Every structure is written in C-alpha cells, then in structure tokens.
Amino acid sequence: MARDVIRCSWARNPLSIRYHDEEWGVPLHDDRKLFEFLILEGAQAGLSWDTILQKRDNYRKAFDRFNPKRVAAYDQRKIKELLGDAGIVRNRLKVNGAVKNALAFLKVQDEFGSFDRYIWQFVDGEPILNPWRSKKLLASTRQSDAMSKDLKKRGFTFVGTTICYAFMQAVGMVNDHARECFRRAEIIRARG
C-alpha cells in the first residue's frame, strides 16, 4: 500500500495500519471471529486498542484460538493460569468475564442457530454507513445501546454500550471509516 493513501487518523503504527487496512469495518459473519472480537473489545476496556493488538496473538494461544466451547469449560485452575500469563491483560474480572461470555455465547448460538444471526439483527442485517469526517466518531448509538442491554440480559459482561459500538465498528456492522479514508469506498464496493 502506498504511503500517500489517506487512512483514518487512528491508524498510525504498522500494527494498527495493518489492522485498519485488512480488518476494521469489514462485515464479519464467522462466529469464532465474532467471539474473538467480543472478548478482545472487553479486554480493551480502559486500555488502548494498540495494547490489545500487541497482545492479540497471545490471546489466541491463551484462549484456545477463541473456541467458545473450550473457553466456556475453563475451570479455576485454567483461570489462575491465564492470570499468570503476561501475554494477555491479567485482570481477574476480564478473564472471568471471558468465560462467562463464552457460556452466554453458546446459549445464543443454541437459541438463534448462530451468534452471527443474533448480533446482526441490531443493524437489520446490513452495515450502517456513517458519514463521518476524520474526527467525528461516536462512542455509542441507539443500536449499541440496544445491543448492550440485550447482551447484559443474556448474561454477558464487559458489554457496555461503548464496548458494543467498538465491536460493531470492528466487525463491520458499522462502516465508520472517514469519508476520505481509502478503505471506506473499498468496503462499500466489496458489498456490491
């Protein structure tokens, strides 16, 4: 990718640029990847996304490549092991929350057939295209408010409306690439 392309202003280092250029805002429908983003967005609470990107490979190893069935079966011994792993965010509430979220995730899959079918209902199955300029991003919307409320009702944790909105941006439920960002048009074209 040429250096003179215009990106969203937050993509500033090689790791965030690669994430921005390849993943952020691309509509995602794979349950395992959706689970990964749900856990990573919760882990990010109070931290920078760059911190999570730096630890992402470690998270994949530590959390069995984000297999929700395996994570749901974690016992206190495994949680203690995770809390000793410097490659992830060693916060007891977040680690316990990942296990709790895996259990809730599996229940949603059972009820709806897939987590994808459930989660995309909050945007009526189609990405929302926002008309933002570089500095004009929201922290939450009525859709992320509704998602947060419903996820909490279903037993999920670390799913406040701001985390839900960041999740929506990450998995392409919302295209919040700035108007001038080259990825905005690419993602729109890819959707047809």
C-alpha positions as CSV (number, residue, x, y, z in Angstrom):
1,M,0.0,0.0,0.0
2,A,1.4,3.4,-1.0
3,R,2.3,5.8,1.9
4,D,0.3,8.6,0.4
5,V,-3.1,6.9,0.9
6,I,-5.5,8.6,3.3
7,R,-6.5,6.4,6.3
8,C,-8.5,7.0,9.4
9,S,-6.4,9.2,11.7
10,W,-6.1,6.5,14.4
11,A,-4.1,4.1,12.2
12,R,-0.6,5.4,13.0
13,N,1.8,2.4,13.5
14,P,2.5,-0.7,11.5
15,L,0.2,-2.9,13.6
16,S,-2.8,-0.6,13.6
17,I,-2.3,0.3,10.0
18,R,-2.4,-3.4,9.0
19,Y,-5.5,-3.9,11.2
20,H,-7.2,-0.9,9.7
21,D,-6.3,-1.8,6.1
22,E,-7.3,-5.5,6.4
23,E,-9.9,-6.0,9.1
24,W,-11.6,-2.9,10.7
25,G,-15.0,-2.3,9.4
26,V,-15.2,-5.4,7.1
27,P,-18.5,-7.2,7.6
28,L,-17.8,-10.3,9.6
29,H,-20.1,-13.3,9.9
30,D,-17.9,-16.1,11.3
31,D,-19.0,-17.0,14.9
32,R,-15.5,-17.7,16.1
33,K,-14.1,-14.4,14.9
34,L,-17.1,-12.6,16.3
35,F,-16.4,-14.3,19.7
36,E,-12.8,-13.2,19.4
37,F,-13.7,-9.6,18.9
38,L,-16.3,-9.7,21.7
39,I,-13.6,-10.9,24.1
40,L,-10.9,-8.5,22.8
41,E,-13.2,-5.5,22.9
42,G,-14.0,-6.4,26.6
43,A,-10.3,-6.8,27.4
44,Q,-9.6,-3.4,25.9
45,A,-11.9,-1.6,28.4
46,G,-9.7,1.1,30.0
47,L,-6.8,0.4,27.7
48,S,-5.7,1.4,24.2
49,W,-6.6,-0.8,21.2
50,D,-2.9,-0.8,20.3
51,T,-2.2,-2.7,23.6
52,I,-4.8,-5.3,22.6
53,L,-3.4,-5.6,19.1
54,Q,0.1,-6.2,20.5
55,K,-1.3,-9.0,22.7
56,R,-3.7,-10.5,20.1
57,D,-1.6,-13.4,19.1
58,N,-1.0,-14.2,22.8
59,Y,-4.8,-14.1,23.4
60,R,-5.4,-16.5,20.6
61,K,-3.0,-19.0,22.1
62,A,-4.1,-18.5,25.7
63,F,-7.8,-18.7,24.8
64,D,-7.7,-21.8,22.6
65,R,-8.0,-19.7,19.4
66,F,-11.2,-18.3,20.8
67,N,-13.1,-21.6,20.6
68,P,-16.2,-20.7,22.7
69,K,-16.8,-24.3,23.8
70,R,-13.3,-24.6,25.2
71,V,-13.4,-21.2,26.9
72,A,-16.8,-22.0,28.5
73,A,-15.2,-25.1,30.1
74,Y,-12.4,-23.2,31.8
75,D,-12.1,-24.0,35.5
76,Q,-10.4,-22.1,38.3
77,R,-7.1,-23.8,37.5
78,K,-7.2,-22.5,33.9
79,I,-8.3,-19.1,35.1
80,K,-5.3,-19.0,37.5
81,E,-3.0,-20.0,34.7
82,L,-4.4,-17.2,32.5
83,L,-3.9,-14.6,35.3
84,G,-0.3,-15.6,35.3
85,D,0.1,-15.1,31.6
86,A,2.0,-11.8,30.9
87,G,0.9,-12.1,27.2
88,I,-2.7,-11.1,28.0
89,V,-4.4,-8.5,30.1
90,R,-4.2,-10.1,33.6
91,N,-7.4,-8.7,35.0
92,R,-9.4,-11.2,37.0
93,L,-12.8,-9.6,36.1
94,K,-11.9,-9.6,32.4
95,V,-10.6,-13.2,32.4
96,N,-13.7,-14.4,34.4
97,G,-15.8,-12.3,32.1
98,A,-14.4,-14.1,29.0
99,V,-15.5,-17.5,30.5
100,K,-18.9,-16.1,31.4
101,N,-19.3,-14.6,27.9
102,A,-18.4,-17.9,26.3
103,L,-21.2,-19.6,28.3
104,A,-23.7,-16.9,27.2
105,F,-22.4,-17.0,23.6
106,L,-23.1,-20.8,23.4
107,K,-26.7,-20.2,24.7
108,V,-27.2,-17.5,22.0
109,Q,-25.9,-19.9,19.3
110,D,-28.4,-22.5,20.6
111,E,-31.3,-20.1,20.5
112,F,-30.6,-18.4,17.2
113,G,-28.6,-21.0,15.3
114,S,-25.6,-18.8,15.3
115,F,-24.2,-15.8,17.1
116,D,-24.0,-14.1,13.7
117,R,-27.7,-14.3,13.1
118,Y,-28.3,-12.8,16.6
119,I,-25.8,-10.0,16.6
120,W,-26.5,-8.7,13.1
121,Q,-30.2,-8.2,13.9
122,F,-29.2,-5.0,15.8
123,V,-28.4,-3.4,12.4
124,D,-31.2,-5.2,10.4
125,G,-28.5,-7.4,8.8
126,E,-26.9,-4.6,6.9
127,P,-23.9,-2.4,7.8
128,I,-24.7,1.1,8.8
129,L,-22.7,3.6,6.7
130,N,-21.9,6.7,8.7
131,P,-20.9,10.0,7.1
132,W,-18.1,10.9,9.5
133,R,-15.2,13.1,8.9
134,S,-11.9,12.0,10.5
135,K,-12.5,13.5,14.0
136,K,-16.3,12.8,14.2
137,L,-16.8,9.3,15.7
138,L,-19.4,8.5,18.2
139,A,-18.9,6.4,21.3
140,S,-22.3,4.8,21.2
141,T,-25.6,4.8,19.2
142,R,-29.1,3.6,19.8
143,Q,-28.2,0.3,18.2
144,S,-25.2,-0.2,20.5
145,D,-27.4,0.8,23.4
146,A,-30.0,-1.9,22.4
147,M,-27.2,-4.5,21.9
148,S,-25.6,-3.7,25.2
149,K,-28.9,-4.0,27.1
150,D,-29.8,-7.3,25.4
151,L,-26.4,-8.8,25.8
152,K,-26.4,-8.0,29.5
153,K,-29.9,-9.5,29.9
154,R,-28.5,-12.7,28.3
155,G,-25.6,-12.9,30.9
156,F,-22.8,-11.2,29.0
157,T,-20.3,-8.9,30.8
158,F,-18.0,-6.2,29.6
159,V,-20.6,-5.2,27.0
160,G,-21.4,-1.6,27.9
161,T,-22.7,0.5,25.0
162,T,-19.2,1.9,24.2
163,I,-17.7,-1.5,24.0
164,C,-20.6,-2.7,21.9
165,Y,-20.1,0.2,19.5
166,A,-16.4,-0.5,19.2
167,F,-17.3,-4.2,18.5
168,M,-19.8,-3.0,15.8
169,Q,-17.1,-0.9,14.2
170,A,-14.5,-3.8,14.3
171,V,-16.8,-6.4,12.8
172,G,-18.3,-4.1,10.1
173,M,-21.7,-3.7,11.5
174,V,-20.9,0.0,11.1
175,N,-18.6,1.4,8.4
176,D,-17.0,4.3,10.4
177,H,-14.1,4.8,8.1
178,A,-13.7,8.5,7.5
179,R,-15.1,9.8,4.2
180,E,-11.6,10.5,2.9
181,C,-10.2,7.1,4.0
182,F,-9.5,4.8,1.1
183,R,-11.0,1.8,3.0
184,R,-14.4,3.3,3.2
185,A,-15.0,3.1,-0.5
186,E,-13.3,-0.3,-0.8
187,I,-15.6,-1.8,1.8
188,I,-18.7,-0.3,0.2
189,R,-17.6,-1.7,-3.2
190,A,-16.9,-5.1,-1.8
191,R,-20.5,-5.3,-0.5
192,G,-21.7,-4.6,-4.1
